[in-house]
């Protein structure tokens, strides 16, 4: 069931999202060659707790960490570890915050040192895909309008669009209805209503969008070893257009 949020609930979710965005901004200076993905996880958890929040992913369906840290060909749900980031890597850091009961969810992709032109283009196209999807998050539009805008742009640039992991409703828990695919047909799917809160989180690949699953049952990676980038915002559907609850001026 889709839950519609009141203006006060959206305000609280935005406060949670602003904390989340501020931590992402801080990660820009923290992430560099030699830093481990576990150190990223510890940095994020400490920042969340210092601000009075709860790392909402810990314990969610048995997940043990504050973040998902997915490197290079890992599509999503990478476990933090003692892996030391290397020059040329890209790392996706995805986490959720519960702040006074209000949930926020956002993923940013970070370049580690200097990266290749191909992988910089991948990151740029993925971020543009996110914002093209957000533009379609209007009252009266349909879920398919979001996916179609993302798929059309990504594929026009020669990249793949992951099918196995999609956006979702958010609040009062991390994953709610409706499902929000990043591919699809314009004019199809559930109609967007004022008060809906969703995530849009395209995962875009340099090669095939098809995936394999690691033995841990969580971490997905590209079948052909191609790199994957992801950006995600939590969005409120309002009469005045989409509100990015996990945004700051420095994001786009």
One Martini backbone bead per residue (centre of mass of N, CA, C, O) as a GRO file, in nm:
protein
  252
    1UNK     BB    1   0.096   0.037   0.022
    2UNK     BB    2   0.046   0.369  -0.029
    3UNK     BB    3   0.187   0.644   0.138
    4UNK     BB    4   0.075   0.953   0.242
    5UNK     BB    5   0.216   1.264   0.309
    6UNK     BB    6   0.263   1.514   0.506
    7UNK     BB    7   0.415   1.809   0.537
    8UNK     BB    8   0.551   1.728   0.806
    9UNK     BB    9   0.675   1.462   0.712
   10UNK     BB   10   0.844   1.589   0.486
   11UNK     BB   11   1.007   1.771   0.671
   12UNK     BB   12   1.137   1.542   0.837
   13UNK     BB   13   1.268   1.393   0.594
   14UNK     BB   14   1.441   1.639   0.514
   15UNK     BB   15   1.610   1.654   0.768
   16UNK     BB   16   1.731   1.376   0.729
   17UNK     BB   17   1.844   1.436   0.439
   18UNK     BB   18   2.040   1.666   0.519
   19UNK     BB   19   2.222   1.495   0.687
   20UNK     BB   20   2.299   1.296   0.470
   21UNK     BB   21   2.419   1.502   0.267
   22UNK     BB   22   2.644   1.608   0.458
   23UNK     BB   23   2.799   1.337   0.459
   24UNK     BB   24   2.854   1.320   0.162
   25UNK     BB   25   3.022   1.575   0.147
   26UNK     BB   26   3.244   1.472   0.349
   27UNK     BB   27   3.337   1.228   0.165
   28UNK     BB   28   3.497   1.379  -0.051
   29UNK     BB   29   3.755   1.410   0.146
   30UNK     BB   30   3.784   1.110   0.258
   31UNK     BB   31   3.804   0.993  -0.022
   32UNK     BB   32   4.089   0.781  -0.093
   33UNK     BB   33   4.365   0.647  -0.135
   34UNK     BB   34   4.374   0.377   0.124
   35UNK     BB   35   4.092   0.363   0.190
   36UNK     BB   36   3.854   0.190   0.345
   37UNK     BB   37   3.534   0.072   0.346
   38UNK     BB   38   3.520   0.054   0.657
   39UNK     BB   39   3.597   0.350   0.712
   40UNK     BB   40   3.350   0.463   0.580
   41UNK     BB   41   3.142   0.332   0.764
   42UNK     BB   42   3.247   0.457   1.030
   43UNK     BB   43   3.214   0.751   0.950
   44UNK     BB   44   2.909   0.747   0.904
   45UNK     BB   45   2.812   0.639   1.176
   46UNK     BB   46   2.931   0.865   1.348
   47UNK     BB   47   2.776   1.102   1.218
   48UNK     BB   48   2.494   1.006   1.279
   49UNK     BB   49   2.517   0.980   1.592
   50UNK     BB   50   2.612   1.270   1.657
   51UNK     BB   51   2.315   1.378   1.534
   52UNK     BB   52   2.090   1.157   1.647
   53UNK     BB   53   2.098   0.915   1.471
   54UNK     BB   54   2.013   0.622   1.270
   55UNK     BB   55   2.135   0.339   1.123
   56UNK     BB   56   1.894   0.182   0.929
   57UNK     BB   57   2.050  -0.076   0.809
   58UNK     BB   58   2.094  -0.191   1.073
   59UNK     BB   59   1.915  -0.499   1.066
   60UNK     BB   60   1.815  -0.506   0.781
   61UNK     BB   61   1.755  -0.814   0.699
   62UNK     BB   62   2.054  -0.861   0.851
   63UNK     BB   63   2.214  -0.623   0.821
   64UNK     BB   64   2.545  -0.493   0.954
   65UNK     BB   65   2.555  -0.204   0.816
   66UNK     BB   66   2.550   0.142   0.746
   67UNK     BB   67   2.661   0.052   0.462
   68UNK     BB   68   2.704   0.060   0.112
   69UNK     BB   69   3.014  -0.054  -0.059
   70UNK     BB   70   3.057  -0.012  -0.408
   71UNK     BB   71   3.297  -0.147  -0.633
   72UNK     BB   72   3.282  -0.095  -0.955
   73UNK     BB   73   3.125  -0.396  -1.039
   74UNK     BB   74   2.952  -0.323  -0.814
   75UNK     BB   75   2.626  -0.243  -0.789
   76UNK     BB   76   2.536  -0.354  -0.491
   77UNK     BB   77   2.572  -0.433  -0.157
   78UNK     BB   78   2.843  -0.372  -0.044
   79UNK     BB   79   3.076  -0.474   0.174
   80UNK     BB   80   3.247  -0.377   0.417
   81UNK     BB   81   3.616  -0.356   0.432
   82UNK     BB   82   3.977  -0.398   0.381
   83UNK     BB   83   3.956  -0.250   0.129
   84UNK     BB   84   4.170  -0.060  -0.071
   85UNK     BB   85   4.161   0.208  -0.229
   86UNK     BB   86   4.217   0.298  -0.571
   87UNK     BB   87   4.332   0.434  -0.826
   88UNK     BB   88   4.031   0.450  -1.036
   89UNK     BB   89   3.814   0.412  -0.862
   90UNK     BB   90   3.472   0.336  -0.778
   91UNK     BB   91   3.228   0.449  -0.523
   92UNK     BB   92   2.938   0.338  -0.361
   93UNK     BB   93   2.734   0.524  -0.121
   94UNK     BB   94   2.485   0.367   0.084
   95UNK     BB   95   2.229   0.525   0.296
   96UNK     BB   96   2.042   0.536   0.608
   97UNK     BB   97   1.814   0.749   0.802
   98UNK     BB   98   1.705   0.784   1.143
   99UNK     BB   99   1.514   1.080   1.233
  100UNK     BB  100   1.276   1.076   1.446
  101UNK     BB  101   1.139   0.854   1.229
  102UNK     BB  102   1.286   0.967   0.976
  103UNK     BB  103   1.345   0.871   0.644
  104UNK     BB  104   1.653   0.825   0.457
  105UNK     BB  105   1.789   0.801   0.104
  106UNK     BB  106   2.131   0.772  -0.031
  107UNK     BB  107   2.342   0.784  -0.331
  108UNK     BB  108   2.689   0.803  -0.405
  109UNK     BB  109   2.950   0.874  -0.636
  110UNK     BB  110   3.309   0.804  -0.629
  111UNK     BB  111   3.616   0.921  -0.697
  112UNK     BB  112   3.947   0.777  -0.701
  113UNK     BB  113   4.095   1.006  -0.789
  114UNK     BB  114   4.198   0.930  -1.091
  115UNK     BB  115   4.003   0.873  -1.376
  116UNK     BB  116   3.864   0.766  -1.638
  117UNK     BB  117   3.683   0.880  -1.897
  118UNK     BB  118   3.471   0.656  -1.898
  119UNK     BB  119   3.399   0.675  -1.586
  120UNK     BB  120   3.318   0.971  -1.587
  121UNK     BB  121   3.089   0.940  -1.788
  122UNK     BB  122   2.927   0.742  -1.623
  123UNK     BB  123   2.874   0.934  -1.388
  124UNK     BB  124   2.741   1.163  -1.549
  125UNK     BB  125   2.508   1.000  -1.672
  126UNK     BB  126   2.385   0.900  -1.406
  127UNK     BB  127   2.314   1.177  -1.291
  128UNK     BB  128   2.135   1.261  -1.528
  129UNK     BB  129   1.933   1.036  -1.497
  130UNK     BB  130   1.825   1.120  -1.225
  131UNK     BB  131   1.720   1.408  -1.314
  132UNK     BB  132   1.531   1.303  -1.536
  133UNK     BB  133   1.354   1.146  -1.343
  134UNK     BB  134   1.272   1.379  -1.155
  135UNK     BB  135   1.121   1.552  -1.371
  136UNK     BB  136   0.883   1.316  -1.375
  137UNK     BB  137   0.798   1.377  -1.061
  138UNK     BB  138   0.472   1.428  -1.118
  139UNK     BB  139   0.171   1.512  -1.088
  140UNK     BB  140   0.009   1.261  -1.302
  141UNK     BB  141   0.218   1.093  -1.352
  142UNK     BB  142   0.416   0.805  -1.424
  143UNK     BB  143   0.639   0.568  -1.354
  144UNK     BB  144   0.725   0.524  -1.657
  145UNK     BB  145   0.841   0.812  -1.703
  146UNK     BB  146   1.096   0.771  -1.540
  147UNK     BB  147   1.219   0.518  -1.678
  148UNK     BB  148   1.223   0.624  -1.970
  149UNK     BB  149   1.414   0.865  -1.930
  150UNK     BB  150   1.655   0.697  -1.833
  151UNK     BB  151   1.684   0.485  -2.059
  152UNK     BB  152   1.713   0.670  -2.302
  153UNK     BB  153   1.972   0.815  -2.212
  154UNK     BB  154   2.164   0.581  -2.148
  155UNK     BB  155   2.141   0.432  -2.428
  156UNK     BB  156   2.232   0.681  -2.602
  157UNK     BB  157   2.533   0.646  -2.451
  158UNK     BB  158   2.592   0.316  -2.421
  159UNK     BB  159   2.435   0.217  -2.169
  160UNK     BB  160   2.328   0.040  -1.891
  161UNK     BB  161   2.024  -0.091  -1.723
  162UNK     BB  162   1.930  -0.193  -1.436
  163UNK     BB  163   1.672  -0.438  -1.334
  164UNK     BB  164   1.705  -0.581  -1.034
  165UNK     BB  165   1.720  -0.275  -0.932
  166UNK     BB  166   1.514  -0.037  -0.753
  167UNK     BB  167   1.302   0.176  -0.672
  168UNK     BB  168   1.106   0.337  -0.396
  169UNK     BB  169   0.937   0.361  -0.138
  170UNK     BB  170   0.931   0.593   0.152
  171UNK     BB  171   0.795   0.556   0.423
  172UNK     BB  172   0.827   0.440   0.733
  173UNK     BB  173   1.019   0.269   0.565
  174UNK     BB  174   1.256   0.193   0.345
  175UNK     BB  175   1.049  -0.018   0.203
  176UNK     BB  176   0.801   0.074  -0.032
  177UNK     BB  177   0.542   0.163  -0.187
  178UNK     BB  178   0.647   0.188  -0.488
  179UNK     BB  179   0.782   0.081  -0.764
  180UNK     BB  180   1.100   0.213  -0.935
  181UNK     BB  181   1.194   0.196  -1.230
  182UNK     BB  182   1.474   0.254  -1.485
  183UNK     BB  183   1.250   0.149  -1.678
  184UNK     BB  184   1.027   0.187  -1.967
  185UNK     BB  185   0.695   0.326  -2.022
  186UNK     BB  186   0.539   0.580  -2.115
  187UNK     BB  187   0.224   0.597  -1.943
  188UNK     BB  188   0.296   0.382  -1.734
  189UNK     BB  189   0.160   0.298  -1.446
  190UNK     BB  190   0.158   0.450  -1.165
  191UNK     BB  191   0.021   0.721  -1.030
  192UNK     BB  192   0.112   1.030  -0.924
  193UNK     BB  193   0.096   1.166  -0.591
  194UNK     BB  194   0.036   1.365  -0.351
  195UNK     BB  195   0.271   1.253  -0.090
  196UNK     BB  196   0.467   1.099  -0.222
  197UNK     BB  197   0.754   0.878  -0.145
  198UNK     BB  198   1.069   0.841  -0.319
  199UNK     BB  199   1.304   0.661  -0.508
  200UNK     BB  200   1.586   0.746  -0.719
  201UNK     BB  201   1.839   0.481  -0.850
  202UNK     BB  202   2.038   0.457  -1.082
  203UNK     BB  203   2.199   0.178  -1.254
  204UNK     BB  204   2.496   0.211  -1.444
  205UNK     BB  205   2.661   0.063  -1.732
  206UNK     BB  206   2.925  -0.021  -1.955
  207UNK     BB  207   2.762  -0.279  -2.010
  208UNK     BB  208   2.599  -0.500  -1.890
  209UNK     BB  209   2.306  -0.540  -1.677
  210UNK     BB  210   2.385  -0.800  -1.590
  211UNK     BB  211   2.401  -1.036  -1.312
  212UNK     BB  212   2.564  -1.128  -1.008
  213UNK     BB  213   2.595  -1.325  -0.706
  214UNK     BB  214   2.721  -1.342  -0.420
  215UNK     BB  215   2.762  -1.556  -0.149
  216UNK     BB  216   2.629  -1.343   0.060
  217UNK     BB  217   2.339  -1.250  -0.087
  218UNK     BB  218   2.392  -0.925  -0.169
  219UNK     BB  219   2.617  -0.889  -0.381
  220UNK     BB  220   2.620  -0.716  -0.681
  221UNK     BB  221   2.735  -0.785  -1.021
  222UNK     BB  222   2.866  -0.774  -1.312
  223UNK     BB  223   2.896  -1.014  -1.553
  224UNK     BB  224   3.144  -0.852  -1.728
  225UNK     BB  225   3.299  -0.633  -1.525
  226UNK     BB  226   3.170  -0.380  -1.538
  227UNK     BB  227   3.095  -0.076  -1.455
  228UNK     BB  228   2.918   0.095  -1.180
  229UNK     BB  229   2.672   0.346  -1.131
  230UNK     BB  230   2.528   0.562  -0.858
  231UNK     BB  231   2.225   0.754  -0.794
  232UNK     BB  232   2.039   0.903  -0.504
  233UNK     BB  233   1.703   1.005  -0.417
  234UNK     BB  234   1.474   1.157  -0.211
  235UNK     BB  235   1.120   1.205  -0.292
  236UNK     BB  236   0.866   1.449  -0.322
  237UNK     BB  237   0.531   1.473  -0.409
  238UNK     BB  238   0.414   1.782  -0.541
  239UNK     BB  239   0.235   2.051  -0.661
  240UNK     BB  240   0.536   2.199  -0.714
  241UNK     BB  241   0.691   1.942  -0.729
  242UNK     BB  242   0.982   1.806  -0.678
  243UNK     BB  243   1.139   1.702  -0.369
  244UNK     BB  244   1.464   1.709  -0.245
  245UNK     BB  245   1.550   1.556   0.057
  246UNK     BB  246   1.879   1.484  -0.033
  247UNK     BB  247   1.967   1.788  -0.074
  248UNK     BB  248   2.214   2.016  -0.202
  249UNK     BB  249   2.371   2.266  -0.364
  250UNK     BB  250   2.631   2.062  -0.421
  251UNK     BB  251   2.520   1.821  -0.591
  252UNK     BB  252   2.460   1.932  -0.914
   0.00000   0.00000   0.00000
